[in-house]
Amino acid sequence: METLDASAWRCPLPLLRMKVWLKTASVGQQLRLCISDAGSRQDIPSYLLRMGHGLTEESDDGHLLILLITKAP
């Protein structure tokens, strides 16, 4: 499983980097994504659910949100 630490980046860079990963990943491949930007914390889960990808919240301490993303077909 790959990890993308985007916690230092501001929106829209985390979303753009995640989209690049989704384009190159195989179906079923997983990514652990770490984000802290308020816009990204809102936009990324919404985008993933809208596109049908798997999404699990691993942890959220109020500052750092860690998501487990599974690429869907």
MISEZA-527838 format. One record per atom (N, C-alpha, C): residue in three letters; residue number from 1; x negated, y negated, z negated; atom name. Coordinates in Angstrom, 2 decimals. Atoms other than C-alpha are relative to their C-alpha. Layout:
BEGIN
REC rest  nr       X       Y       Z atom
REC  ALA NUM       X       Y       Z   CA
...
// end
This chain:
BEGIN
REC rest  nr       X       Y       Z atom
REC  MET   1   -0.84    1.18    0.00    N
REC  MET   1    0.00    0.00    0.00   CA
REC  MET   1   -0.89   -1.24    0.00    C
REC  GLU   2    0.73    1.27   -0.08    N
REC  GLU   2   -1.24   -3.45    0.90   CA
REC  GLU   2    0.55   -0.98   -1.02    C
REC  THR   3   -0.43    1.08    0.88    N
REC  THR   3   -1.10   -6.46   -1.40   CA
REC  THR   3   -0.34   -1.32    0.66    C
REC  LEU   4    0.22    1.35   -0.51    N
REC  LEU   4   -0.71  -10.04   -0.24   CA
REC  LEU   4    0.24   -0.97   -1.15    C
REC  ASP   5   -0.12    0.98    1.09    N
REC  ASP   5   -1.42  -12.59   -2.96   CA
REC  ASP   5    0.17   -1.38    0.63    C
REC  ALA   6   -0.32    1.30   -0.58    N
REC  ALA   6    0.31  -15.72   -1.70   CA
REC  ALA   6    0.37   -1.00   -1.10    C
REC  SER   7   -0.40    0.82    1.15    N
REC  SER   7    0.65  -17.25   -5.15   CA
REC  SER   7   -0.58   -1.42    0.04    C
REC  ALA   8    0.61    1.34   -0.09    N
REC  ALA   8   -1.61  -20.20   -4.29   CA
REC  ALA   8    0.55   -0.80    1.18    C
REC  TRP   9   -0.50    0.65   -1.21    N
REC  TRP   9    0.27  -21.03   -1.07   CA
REC  TRP   9    1.37   -0.59   -0.23    C
REC  ARG  10   -1.30    0.65    0.07    N
REC  ARG  10    3.22  -23.35   -0.64   CA
REC  ARG  10    0.81    0.37    1.24    C
REC  CYS  11   -0.93   -0.29   -1.08    N
REC  CYS  11    6.27  -22.77    1.53   CA
REC  CYS  11   -0.31   -0.92    1.19    C
REC  PRO  12   -0.49   -1.28   -0.51    N
REC  PRO  12    6.42  -21.94    4.44   CA
REC  PRO  12   -1.11    1.04    0.22    C
REC  LEU  13    1.10   -0.91   -0.30    N
REC  LEU  13    2.98  -20.25    4.54   CA
REC  LEU  13    0.23    1.43   -0.51    C
REC  PRO  14   -0.24   -1.39    0.41    N
REC  PRO  14    3.94  -17.20    2.39   CA
REC  PRO  14    0.99    0.72    0.91    C
REC  LEU  15   -0.99   -0.61   -0.90    N
REC  LEU  15    6.97  -16.56    4.61   CA
REC  LEU  15   -0.62    0.32    1.35    C
REC  LEU  16    0.65   -0.24   -1.30    N
REC  LEU  16    4.92  -16.91    7.79   CA
REC  LEU  16   -0.97    1.18   -0.05    C
REC  ARG  17    0.95   -1.11    0.14    N
REC  ARG  17    2.20  -14.55    6.54   CA
REC  ARG  17    0.72    1.33   -0.16    C
REC  MET  18   -0.78   -1.22    0.17    N
REC  MET  18    4.82  -12.00    5.47   CA
REC  MET  18    0.61    0.44    1.33    C
REC  LYS  19   -0.55   -0.33   -1.33    N
REC  LYS  19    6.44  -12.19    8.93   CA
REC  LYS  19   -1.06    0.62    0.90    C
REC  VAL  20    1.09   -0.58   -0.78    N
REC  VAL  20    3.06  -11.48   10.54   CA
REC  VAL  20   -0.22    1.45   -0.44    C
REC  TRP  21    0.16   -1.36    0.50    N
REC  TRP  21    2.69   -8.44    8.29   CA
REC  TRP  21    1.12    0.89    0.51    C
REC  LEU  22   -1.14   -0.80   -0.46    N
REC  LEU  22    6.19   -7.24    9.21   CA
REC  LEU  22   -0.13    0.38    1.48    C
REC  LYS  23    0.16   -0.29   -1.43    N
REC  LYS  23    5.36   -7.46   12.93   CA
REC  LYS  23   -1.00    1.12    0.25    C
REC  THR  24    1.05   -0.99   -0.23    N
REC  THR  24    2.29   -5.26   12.57   CA
REC  THR  24    0.18    1.28   -0.81    C
REC  ALA  25   -0.19   -1.16    0.88    N
REC  ALA  25    3.53   -2.83    9.89   CA
REC  ALA  25    0.87    1.06    0.68    C
REC  SER  26   -0.82   -1.11   -0.46    N
REC  SER  26    5.02    0.57   10.60   CA
REC  SER  26    1.25    0.11   -0.87    C
REC  VAL  27   -1.23   -0.21    0.76    N
REC  VAL  27    8.53    1.50    9.52   CA
REC  VAL  27   -0.34    0.82   -1.25    C
REC  GLY  28    0.26   -0.70    1.26    N
REC  GLY  28    8.43    2.58    5.87   CA
REC  GLY  28   -1.24   -0.49   -0.73    C
REC  GLN  29    1.21    0.53    0.64    N
REC  GLN  29    5.14    0.81    5.18   CA
REC  GLN  29    0.41   -1.03   -1.04    C
REC  GLN  30   -0.36    0.89    1.09    N
REC  GLN  30    5.11   -1.20    1.96   CA
REC  GLN  30   -1.07   -1.08   -0.23    C
REC  LEU  31    0.85    1.13    0.33    N
REC  LEU  31    3.67   -4.54    0.91   CA
REC  LEU  31    0.38   -0.52   -1.38    C
REC  ARG  32   -0.23    0.68    1.29    N
REC  ARG  32    3.28   -5.94   -2.59   CA
REC  ARG  32   -0.33   -1.47    0.25    C
REC  LEU  33    0.14    1.43   -0.28    N
REC  LEU  33    3.80   -9.70   -2.24   CA
REC  LEU  33    0.12   -0.78   -1.30    C
REC  CYS  34    0.03    0.84    1.20    N
REC  CYS  34    2.88  -12.15   -5.01   CA
REC  CYS  34    0.22   -1.45    0.43    C
REC  ILE  35   -0.32    1.38   -0.36    N
REC  ILE  35    4.47  -15.61   -4.77   CA
REC  ILE  35    0.33   -0.80   -1.26    C
REC  SER  36   -0.35    0.86    1.13    N
REC  SER  36    4.92  -18.57   -7.08   CA
REC  SER  36    0.73   -1.27    0.42    C
REC  ASP  37   -0.64    1.20   -0.51    N
REC  ASP  37    6.19  -21.42   -4.90   CA
REC  ASP  37    1.53    0.13   -0.09    C
REC  ALA  38   -1.46   -0.05    0.20    N
REC  ALA  38    9.83  -22.28   -5.69   CA
REC  ALA  38    0.75    0.26    1.31    C
REC  GLY  39   -0.66   -0.21   -1.29    N
REC  GLY  39   10.83  -22.44   -2.01   CA
REC  GLY  39   -0.16    1.43    0.48    C
REC  SER  40    0.26   -1.38   -0.42    N
REC  SER  40    9.22  -19.08   -1.25   CA
REC  SER  40    0.78    0.99   -0.85    C
REC  ARG  41   -0.73   -0.89    0.91    N
REC  ARG  41   10.82  -17.47   -4.31   CA
REC  ARG  41    1.47    0.11    0.42    C
REC  GLN  42   -1.39    0.01   -0.45    N
REC  GLN  42   14.19  -18.41   -2.81   CA
REC  GLN  42    0.13    0.53    1.43    C
REC  ASP  43   -0.13   -0.30   -1.43    N
REC  ASP  43   13.57  -18.05    0.94   CA
REC  ASP  43   -0.37    1.44    0.36    C
REC  ILE  44    0.49   -1.32   -0.41    N
REC  ILE  44   11.64  -14.77    1.13   CA
REC  ILE  44    0.99    1.12   -0.33    C
REC  PRO  45   -0.99   -1.06    0.25    N
REC  PRO  45   14.15  -12.49   -0.67   CA
REC  PRO  45    1.23   -0.13    0.91    C
REC  SER  46   -1.16    0.20   -0.88    N
REC  SER  46   17.00  -14.05    1.33   CA
REC  SER  46   -0.29    0.48    1.41    C
REC  TYR  47    0.38   -0.41   -1.35    N
REC  TYR  47   15.17  -13.49    4.61   CA
REC  TYR  47   -0.07    1.53    0.11    C
REC  LEU  48    0.17   -1.46   -0.05    N
REC  LEU  48   14.27   -9.87    3.80   CA
REC  LEU  48    1.34    0.72   -0.06    C
REC  LEU  49   -1.31   -0.64    0.09    N
REC  LEU  49   17.81   -8.96    2.79   CA
REC  LEU  49    0.81   -0.23    1.28    C
REC  ARG  50   -0.72    0.31   -1.24    N
REC  ARG  50   19.26  -10.69    5.87   CA
REC  ARG  50   -0.50    0.87    1.16    C
REC  MET  51    0.59   -0.79   -1.07    N
REC  MET  51   16.86   -8.73    8.11   CA
REC  MET  51    0.07    1.51   -0.26    C
REC  GLY  52   -0.21   -1.42    0.29    N
REC  GLY  52   17.62   -5.41    6.38   CA
REC  GLY  52   -1.20    0.74   -0.55    C
REC  HIS  53    1.18   -0.65    0.56    N
REC  HIS  53   14.20   -4.73    4.88   CA
REC  HIS  53    0.24    0.34   -1.47    C
REC  GLY  54   -0.10   -0.38    1.40    N
REC  GLY  54   13.83   -2.99    1.53   CA
REC  GLY  54   -0.69   -1.02   -0.89    C
REC  LEU  55    0.54    1.01    0.90    N
REC  LEU  55   13.18   -5.29   -1.41   CA
REC  LEU  55    0.24    0.43   -1.44    C
REC  THR  56   -0.08   -0.30    1.42    N
REC  THR  56   12.42   -4.50   -5.04   CA
REC  THR  56   -0.82   -1.05   -0.73    C
REC  GLU  57    0.73    0.95    0.83    N
REC  GLU  57   11.43   -7.02   -7.67   CA
REC  GLU  57   -0.79    0.79   -1.03    C
REC  GLU  58    0.84   -0.72    0.96    N
REC  GLU  58    8.46   -5.60   -9.59   CA
REC  GLU  58   -0.13   -0.76   -1.30    C
REC  SER  59    0.08    0.79    1.22    N
REC  SER  59    8.07   -8.46  -12.04   CA
REC  SER  59    0.23   -1.47    0.32    C
REC  ASP  60   -0.24    1.43   -0.13    N
REC  ASP  60    8.97  -12.08  -12.61   CA
REC  ASP  60   -0.18   -0.60   -1.40    C
REC  ASP  61    0.25    0.61    1.30    N
REC  ASP  61    7.44  -14.03  -15.48   CA
REC  ASP  61    0.42   -1.47   -0.03    C
REC  GLY  62   -0.43    1.39   -0.08    N
REC  GLY  62    9.07  -17.29  -14.42   CA
REC  GLY  62   -0.92   -0.85    0.86    C
REC  HIS  63    0.96    0.71   -0.86    N
REC  HIS  63    5.95  -18.43  -12.58   CA
REC  HIS  63   -0.38    0.88    1.19    C
REC  LEU  64    0.45   -0.92   -1.05    N
REC  LEU  64    4.72  -15.40  -10.61   CA
REC  LEU  64    1.06    1.06    0.24    C
REC  LEU  65   -0.96   -1.01   -0.41    N
REC  LEU  65    7.17  -13.23   -8.71   CA
REC  LEU  65   -0.73    1.02    0.86    C
REC  ILE  66    0.63   -1.08   -0.77    N
REC  ILE  66    5.94   -9.86   -7.43   CA
REC  ILE  66    1.10    0.85    0.61    C
REC  LEU  67   -1.01   -0.74   -0.76    N
REC  LEU  67    8.03   -8.21   -4.74   CA
REC  LEU  67   -0.64    1.19    0.69    C
REC  LEU  68    0.40   -1.15   -0.78    N
REC  LEU  68    7.73   -4.77   -3.20   CA
REC  LEU  68    0.90    0.06    1.22    C
REC  ILE  69   -0.72    0.08   -1.27    N
REC  ILE  69    8.74   -4.94    0.46   CA
REC  ILE  69   -0.23    1.29    0.77    C
REC  THR  70    0.08   -1.19   -0.84    N
REC  THR  70    9.50   -1.88    2.59   CA
REC  THR  70    0.56   -0.35    1.37    C
REC  LYS  71   -0.44    0.36   -1.35    N
REC  LYS  71    9.68   -2.41    6.34   CA
REC  LYS  71    1.06    0.98    0.49    C
REC  ALA  72   -1.10   -0.78   -0.57    N
REC  ALA  72   12.93   -1.23    7.89   CA
REC  ALA  72   -0.15    0.09    1.51    C
REC  PRO  73    0.08   -0.08   -1.47    N
REC  PRO  73   13.40   -0.12   11.50   CA
REC  PRO  73    0.62   -1.19    0.70    C
// end
